[in-house]
Amino acid sequence: MIRHHGTNLYLPLRPSLAAALSGRDRSGTWYAVKADHPNDAYHHVRNLVAGTGCQRHGPCRQCHAESLGVGLYHDALARAGHNANFAAALPADVRTPWAHPRARQVT
């Protein structure tokens, strides 16, 4: 699931994570894409938005992705095969020991 809203193209989400988003994060056009890697899905949708050759429906002949559907949030979730009985939950927050990862002296 990839969201396109205004001039922003958001990073891919699994359907279960997309289903847990709040109402304000559900706006825009959503793309349900099947791909081996999230980067493949992202580049496919970027090409669709830019109009540079990828196919809007079905398996793409230009890249390693398949468009399952495009539309509003609920339509794209259904196209992605999200089951309403599947629990929608965001993962736990991740914390790191330092705000900016860099080398630190440990004594």
Beta strands, then each sheet from edge to edge (+ up, - down):
strand 1: 2-5
strand 2: 8-9
strand 3: 29-35
strand 4: 58-59
strand 5: 65-71
sheet 1: 2+ 1- 3+ 5- 4+
end
